[in-house]
Amino acid sequence: MTSIASVTLDVADPAATQRFYTAAFGLDTQIRLRASDAPTSGFRGFTLALTVSQPATVNGLIGTALDAGATSLKPAAKSLWGYGGVVQAPDGTIWKIATSAKKDSGPATRQIDEMVLLLGVADVAASKRFYVEHGLAVAKSFGRIYVEFVAGSSPVKLALYRRRALAKDLGVAPGGTGSHRLTIGGDGGHFTDPDGFAWEASSLATAK
C-alpha cells in the first residue's frame, strides 16, 4: 500500500524556515525543506493541518506561530466540526490548526496528534480514482466532496477536498499560478497527480 513517507516544502531560505517551524509548532523531522526560487503566486492548492486534542492547544500553537512571524488568515473560532484557526507561514505555506473538541479537558500542551496534507483538487472523484490506482487505500469518502486515505505508519495522512471549498475554508482566494512548492515522498515511485502535485520515491526524498 502506498503512503506518504515525507513532505518537502520548497522555500527560499531553508535555515530560516526550519527555525520558524521549530519555534512555531515544534516541528523538526516531520517536514523537509528544499531551497527553491520557483515562481508561485496566490493559493498553492494545499494546506498542512495539525490536529490536536483541545482548544487551548490550538490557541497555544497559533500564538507561537504568530510570534515567530506567521500571518493570521482565520482567527481561531468554534465551528460545526470543533475549533480551529488558520495561519500562513513566512515561506507561504498555509497551516490549519484544529481540534474536534469544543471544550478544554486539561492544561494546554504542544502535542500534535496528527498531521494531514489536504490537497485542493478540481475533481475529487477523478483524483480519488487516480490515487487508488497508485496504491493508496481509501479510509473515508464523502462523494465528490472529501476523501481521506489510510495513513498506515505514515507520519502524514493524505486527504482530498475541492479546491474552491478548501480555499474558502482557509480564508483565501482560490486562484493561483506557478509551482505548488510541494513534493510528496512515498513508496509508489515518481508520478504527478491530475492537479500537478508531484510525488517522488521515498528513498530520494530521504536523501535530500
Summary of the structure (lengths in Angstrom):
residues: 208
radius of gyration: 16.2
end to end distance: 23.4
largest distance: 44.0
contacts: 687
relative contact order: 0.24
helix: 24%
strand: 38%
